[in-house]
């Protein structure tokens, strides 16, 4: 292995230099499959850098598939099949030949909205976890089925200050992710509702959960100001799932006027709205529009929120605000609902929020992602030029890319994957057929390190146009 040389005077951080060193060694087969990398402690000592620096470098290598860590004792090199600039796959009469899908070796995951590796202060989080362990008496039981009281109280303050939502902590249910909460919600709704309208395109995992609970799914197309109200009325639905603050995947934001129309619709049909406040924290210009729940005077909105874009999604904490009529059903059957979110992490998050760290974390991420967004869009335009159209938005962590190509979106995604880039076609989020005339793809920029944007987009260019 080549001698590791780190230079503190360079612009790129030490962990990136270390990551780039090992990546080069693996790509040039100087570190073959199965070789163990130096331990974090040993390497940090020999290089006179912090263990965090080495850990960040290894985490980046692991996230891109270069190494693995099965037993937590040592990182091991994965098999590398050279993908620097391989020959483009051949397509014939709409069918693909000679294409090897290497999903086990993804260099750049454009399909993931996971956090930037520099986006979270893990040592600080570890201190809050340790504080929780100091009070062992709270950790020997199952905890509250609704979530720990301290966390629910902090969530009350958080959604009041950030989203204008005023509720009592008794209305809040904590869960291990939105999908877990949706299973609980389906059990509460199925007595009075048998069908549900979903945005088209929209949250496919949510659709699947309601379908699994025997709800009839009614897809309602999107306009640029949100769900089509006329089509919603014509659908006959009394229950609807919407993401008004930053709809996925379109990125549309529902204006206040239309939010009021949607609330009026729920009153007229004696219905209910499920508001998924997806990505609401990442609006880069102006103040966020108040949540739909903040305008809800009839108590007809179920409000869903998640911390998975603010703190690492591995922590798995989300929450749901129930209208009082659903809370009555929940209380009656609460003994059926076991809490799946870790008590330790709930209590750590409550203290983290109480001390003001969540607000600081959001400000930090907004700055980080705004800068990354500008760099990402500039790289797309400079490298791909007029062969693509970029849907620029003032919010969120992804963009929609329209590719001027005769290939289908799936063929483009397959070609990208062969070059080590994972991408999701927009049509995957339609229940019915997609109306797109040109292929559209979803590209997240949050997870990919900014210094790698140029290399990653050049791989897309090679896959699609060379």
BAPA-871387 format. One record per residue (C-alpha): x, z, y. Coordinates in steps of 0.25 Angstrom, whole numbers, padded with zeros to 4 digits, always signed. Example, Ala and Ser with C-alpha at 12.3 -4.5 7.8 and 13.67 -1.06 7.14 Angstrom:
BEGIN
+0049+0031-0018+0055+0029-0004
END
This chain:
BEGIN
+0000+0000+0000+0005-0004+0014+0009+0008+0023-0002+0013+0032+0001+0012+0047-0009+0018+0056-0007+0016+0071-0015+0026+0081-0012+0017+0093-0021+0006+0087-0035+0004+0092-0041+0005+0078-0043+0019+0073-0033+0024+0062-0044+0024+0051-0047+0009+0054-0032+0007+0053-0031+0014+0039-0044+0007+0035-0038-0007+0038-0025-0003+0031-0032+0000+0018-0042-0012+0019-0030-0021+0020-0023-0015+0009-0035-0016+0000-0038-0031+0004-0024-0035+0001-0025-0028-0012-0013-0019-0009-0023-0008-0013-0030-0013-0025-0043-0008-0032-0043+0006-0037-0031+0011-0028-0034+0025-0022-0032+0026-0007-0024+0038-0002-0033+0051+0000-0038+0054+0014-0030+0066+0015-0017+0060+0010-0018+0048+0019-0022+0055+0031-0010+0064+0029+0000+0053+0027-0005+0045+0039-0007+0057+0048-0021+0053+0051-0034+0061+0049-0042+0061+0036-0054+0056+0044-0045+0043+0047-0042+0041+0033-0057+0044+0028-0063+0034+0039-0053+0023+0034-0057+0026+0019-0072+0026+0023-0071+0013+0029-0064+0007+0018-0074+0012+0008-0086+0008+0016-0080-0007+0016-0078-0006+0001-0063-0006+0001-0062+0008-0006-0071+0018-0013-0071+0033-0015-0078+0036-0028-0073+0050-0031-0070+0055-0017-0056+0058-0020-0049+0045-0017-0053+0031-0011-0051+0019-0021-0049+0005-0017-0060-0005-0021-0058-0018-0027-0056-0028-0016-0059-0043-0017-0053-0050-0005-0064-0054+0005-0056-0056+0018-0061-0070+0019-0066-0076+0006-0072-0090+0004-0086-0090+0008-0096-0091-0003-0102-0104-0006-0117-0106-0005-0124-0118-0011-0139-0122-0009-0142-0108-0004-0136-0102-0017-0123-0094-0016-0111-0097-0026-0097-0090-0027-0102-0078-0019-0097-0064-0024-0105-0053-0018-0095-0042-0015-0104-0031-0010-0094-0021-0016-0084-0025-0006-0091-0024+0008-0081-0024+0020-0092-0024+0031-0106-0019+0029-0114-0025+0039-0127-0021+0032-0124-0006+0034-0128+0002+0046-0119+0014+0042-0111+0021+0052-0097+0017+0058-0086+0025+0051-0082+0031+0064-0097+0034+0068-0097+0048+0063-0089+0061+0064-0088+0066+0050-0079+0078+0053-0089+0083+0062-0100+0081+0052-0092+0088+0042-0091+0100+0051-0106+0101+0052-0108+0100+0037-0098+0111+0035-0106+0120+0045-0118+0118+0036-0111+0122+0024-0107+0135+0031-0122+0139+0029-0124+0137+0014-0137+0144+0013-0144+0132+0019-0138+0123+0008-0143+0129-0005-0157+0124-0004-0164+0111-0004-0167+0111+0011-0180+0108+0019-0187+0095+0013-0189+0091+0028-0175+0093+0032-0167+0105+0038-0174+0111+0050-0161+0111+0058-0160+0096+0056-0175+0093+0059-0174+0100+0072-0162+0092+0076-0169+0079+0073-0181+0084+0081-0171+0085+0093-0164+0072+0090-0176+0063+0089-0182+0070+0101-0170+0067+0110-0166+0053+0104-0179+0047+0101-0190+0055+0109-0197+0060+0096-0203+0073+0097-0206+0080+0084-0206+0093+0077-0195+0096+0066-0206+0098+0056-0209+0083+0057-0195+0079+0053-0191+0076+0038-0176+0074+0036-0172+0065+0024-0160+0059+0018-0162+0045+0024-0174+0037+0029-0177+0031+0015-0178+0045+0010-0188+0049+0021-0196+0037+0019-0199+0041+0004-0204+0054+0009-0212+0046+0020-0219+0037+0010-0224+0049+0002-0231+0054+0015-0237+0041+0019-0242+0035+0006-0255+0043+0006-0260+0036+0019-0252+0023+0019-0250+0012+0009-0243+0001+0017-0232+0001+0028-0228-0009+0038-0213-0012+0039-0205-0020+0050-0201-0034+0045-0189-0034+0043-0187-0019+0042-0182-0007+0034-0182-0012+0020-0178+0001+0013-0190+0008+0020-0199-0003+0015-0194-0001+0001-0197+0014+0001-0211+0012+0006-0213+0001-0004-0208+0010-0015-0219+0020-0011-0229+0009-0013-0232+0006+0002-0236-0008+0005-0225-0014+0014-0230-0022+0026-0219-0030+0033-0222-0032+0048-0213-0042+0056-0204-0037+0068-0205-0042+0082-0193-0040+0092-0200-0028+0097-0203-0022+0083-0214-0023+0073-0225-0033+0075-0237-0025+0079-0247-0036+0076-0241-0038+0062-0241-0023+0060-0256-0022+0064-0259-0034+0055-0252-0028+0043-0263-0017+0042-0251-0006+0041-0253+0008+0045-0239+0012+0042-0227+0005+0048-0212+0007+0048-0204+0003+0060-0190+0005+0066-0193+0003+0081-0180+0008+0087-0171-0002+0080-0178-0010+0069-0170-0014+0057-0165-0024+0055-0170-0032+0068-0165-0021+0078-0178-0023+0086-0182-0011+0095-0197-0008+0097-0201-0006+0112-0209+0006+0116-0221-0002+0119-0222-0007+0104-0219+0007+0099-0232+0011+0106-0239+0000+0100-0235+0004+0086-0239+0018+0089-0253+0013+0093-0254+0005+0080-0251+0017+0072-0262+0025+0079-0272+0013+0078-0270+0012+0063-0268+0027+0060-0254+0023+0055-0240+0028+0055-0227+0022+0060-0213+0025+0053-0203+0024+0063-0188+0022+0058-0180+0025+0070-0168+0017+0064-0156+0015+0073-0162+0021+0085-0149+0028+0089-0142+0015+0091-0148+0009+0104-0136+0005+0113-0142+0003+0126-0153+0011+0133-0161+0023+0127-0168+0022+0114-0183+0019+0114-0190+0032+0110-0194+0032+0095-0208+0028+0091-0210+0042+0086-0208+0047+0100-0220+0039+0105-0229+0043+0094-0240+0051+0099-0249+0049+0087-0239+0055+0077-0239+0042+0069-0224+0039+0068-0215+0044+0056-0201+0044+0062-0188+0041+0054-0174+0044+0059-0161+0044+0052-0147+0048+0056-0140+0038+0047-0135+0029+0058-0130+0041+0066-0123+0049+0055-0118+0044+0042-0130+0039+0033-0123+0046+0021-0128+0059+0028-0143+0054+0025-0151+0061+0035-0164+0055+0041-0177+0061+0046-0192+0058+0047-0202+0063+0057-0216+0064+0051-0230+0064+0059-0237+0077+0057-0247+0070+0047-0236+0066+0038-0229+0080+0040-0242+0086+0034-0240+0078+0021-0225+0080+0021-0227+0096+0022-0237+0096+0011-0228+0088+0001-0214+0093+0007-0211+0099-0007-0210+0085-0012-0199+0081-0002-0185+0085-0005-0175+0085+0006-0164+0074+0002-0155+0076+0015-0143+0085+0013-0146+0099+0019-0131+0100+0023-0132+0087+0031-0145+0090+0037-0139+0104+0043-0126+0097+0047-0134+0086+0054-0143+0097+0061-0131+0104+0067-0124+0091+0070-0136+0087+0078-0138+0101+0085-0123+0100+0090-0126+0086+0097-0117+0078+0087-0128+0068+0083-0130+0064+0098-0115+0062+0100-0115+0054+0087-0126+0045+0091-0119+0042+0105-0106+0040+0097-0112+0030+0088-0120+0023+0099-0106+0020+0106-0099+0016+0093-0110+0007+0088-0113+0001+0102-0098-0003+0103-0098-0008+0088-0111-0016+0091-0104-0023+0103-0092-0027+0095-0100-0031+0083-0109-0041+0090-0096-0046+0098-0089-0049+0084-0102-0056+0079-0103-0065+0091-0088-0068+0091-0086-0071+0076-0099-0077+0072-0103-0083+0086-0115-0092+0087-0117-0093+0071-0125-0080+0072-0135-0073+0081-0133-0058+0083-0145-0049+0086-0140-0040+0097-0147-0027+0099-0144-0014+0107-0147-0005+0096-0143-0003+0081-0131-0005+0072-0134-0019+0067-0137-0033+0071-0145-0045+0066-0136-0057+0064-0143-0071+0063-0133-0081+0056-0134-0095+0059-0133-0100+0045-0140-0108+0034-0137-0097+0024-0147-0086+0021-0145-0071+0026-0142-0067+0011-0132-0078+0010-0125-0074+0022-0125-0059+0018-0119-0064+0004-0108-0071+0011-0105-0059+0020-0105-0050+0008-0095-0059+0001-0086-0057+0013-0088-0042+0013-0099-0040+0023-0112-0035+0019-0124-0039+0027-0139-0038+0026-0149-0050+0029-0160-0046+0038-0170-0053+0028-0167-0041+0018-0176-0033+0028-0188-0041+0027-0199-0038+0017-0204-0052+0018-0196-0065+0021-0187-0065+0033-0191-0075+0044-0177-0077+0049-0173-0091+0051-0158-0088+0051-0151-0077+0042-0151-0064+0049-0141-0052+0044-0140-0038+0048-0126-0033+0053-0123-0019+0055-0111-0015+0063-0111+0000+0062-0103+0002+0050-0092-0009+0051-0080-0004+0060-0079-0012+0073-0065-0017+0070-0070-0024+0058-0081-0032+0065-0073-0044+0067-0068-0044+0053-0082-0042+0047-0089-0053+0055-0078-0063+0052-0081-0060+0037-0096-0064+0041-0091-0076+0048-0083-0081+0036-0094-0078+0026-0105-0085+0034-0098-0097+0042-0084-0100+0036
END
